[in-house]
């Protein structure tokens, strides 16, 4: 997730308590805005994580999701190689570099502004040429693969489910193919949007698989994350 209005694309809570509450601002009506755009903007203005992200210099509130998950499970350690799939707008890249990763690379279909000490590619991560460039940029197999990607939804439950599953499966395929033994994989999922088959596949390939819903994920959202640790050799 990021702090930009929804875009057509393929496709973290602060420690020490949580951000201070901010005054809720009401939007002025605008004939130029759609109803969904007005709802999104009002939610952003009243969201304490959005205000805290701006105050701390993170590009997106989603940075707090990764920060909380990493505080709990210690995924980003000095010297590790980190790959971020669907990296725009760059918040997770910022967290990975700030926490001491030795090499960080990201890819997205959308253009992403540069992040210091991170290599960013614009393209489709399922393209073999893009995959080769990502691994080259890391200088070796990744220790950690992150995926905060979400598909475009159309409002049709079955179609949206299939799109979610296709994205998770593609990220899983890539992670299983390139992750370093002992490595970890963190991917966005949605409640009811995964299958027992997909979870069983991860449990066969990793020593530990669990679901995580960080506090920075909005309570009303079905968003959660699947964390797989200990890639089996």
Secondary structure as the mmCIF struct_conf table of DSSP 4:
data_model
#
loop_
_struct_conf.conf_type_id
_struct_conf.id
_struct_conf.beg_label_comp_id
_struct_conf.beg_label_asym_id
_struct_conf.beg_label_seq_id
_struct_conf.end_label_comp_id
_struct_conf.end_label_asym_id
_struct_conf.end_label_seq_id
BEND BEND1 UNK A 3 UNK A 4
HELX_LH_PP_P HELX_LH_PP_P1 UNK A 5 UNK A 6
BEND BEND2 UNK A 15 UNK A 17
HELX_LH_PP_P HELX_LH_PP_P2 UNK A 19 UNK A 21
HELX_LH_PP_P HELX_LH_PP_P3 UNK A 26 UNK A 29
TURN_TY1_P TURN_TY1_P1 UNK A 31 UNK A 32
BEND BEND3 UNK A 33 UNK A 33
HELX_RH_AL_P HELX_RH_AL_P1 UNK A 35 UNK A 45
TURN_TY1_P TURN_TY1_P2 UNK A 46 UNK A 46
HELX_RH_AL_P HELX_RH_AL_P2 UNK A 48 UNK A 56
TURN_TY1_P TURN_TY1_P3 UNK A 57 UNK A 57
BEND BEND4 UNK A 59 UNK A 60
TURN_TY1_P TURN_TY1_P4 UNK A 61 UNK A 62
HELX_RH_AL_P HELX_RH_AL_P3 UNK A 63 UNK A 73
TURN_TY1_P TURN_TY1_P5 UNK A 78 UNK A 79
STRN STRN1 UNK A 81 UNK A 85
BEND BEND5 UNK A 86 UNK A 86
TURN_TY1_P TURN_TY1_P6 UNK A 88 UNK A 89
HELX_RH_AL_P HELX_RH_AL_P4 UNK A 91 UNK A 98
TURN_TY1_P TURN_TY1_P7 UNK A 99 UNK A 100
BEND BEND6 UNK A 102 UNK A 102
STRN STRN2 UNK A 103 UNK A 108
BEND BEND7 UNK A 109 UNK A 110
TURN_TY1_P TURN_TY1_P8 UNK A 116 UNK A 117
STRN STRN3 UNK A 118 UNK A 122
BEND BEND8 UNK A 123 UNK A 123
TURN_TY1_P TURN_TY1_P9 UNK A 125 UNK A 126
BEND BEND9 UNK A 127 UNK A 127
HELX_RH_AL_P HELX_RH_AL_P5 UNK A 128 UNK A 138
TURN_TY1_P TURN_TY1_P10 UNK A 139 UNK A 139
BEND BEND10 UNK A 140 UNK A 140
BEND BEND11 UNK A 143 UNK A 143
STRN STRN4 UNK A 144 UNK A 147
HELX_LH_PP_P HELX_LH_PP_P4 UNK A 151 UNK A 153
BEND BEND12 UNK A 155 UNK A 155
HELX_RH_AL_P HELX_RH_AL_P6 UNK A 157 UNK A 178
HELX_LH_PP_P HELX_LH_PP_P5 UNK A 179 UNK A 180
TURN_TY1_P TURN_TY1_P11 UNK A 181 UNK A 182
STRN STRN5 UNK A 184 UNK A 190
TURN_TY1_P TURN_TY1_P12 UNK A 191 UNK A 192
BEND BEND13 UNK A 194 UNK A 194
HELX_RH_AL_P HELX_RH_AL_P7 UNK A 196 UNK A 205
STRN STRN6 UNK A 206 UNK A 212
TURN_TY1_P TURN_TY1_P13 UNK A 215 UNK A 216
BEND BEND14 UNK A 217 UNK A 217
TURN_TY1_P TURN_TY1_P14 UNK A 219 UNK A 220
STRN STRN7 UNK A 223 UNK A 231
#
